[in-house]
């Protein structure tokens, strides 16, 4: 029983670390996307300002 418990804990810990890594990668991707959007918004604003 004790051995099964430690195996289960090991598996859960492994799953937790995998999920944490996936979340970190997704966050990096979202930050990048936001940075790109911000760049285009600033560019658009500057182009609009140059018209007036």
Order of alpha helices (4+ residues) and beta strands (2+ residues): alpha
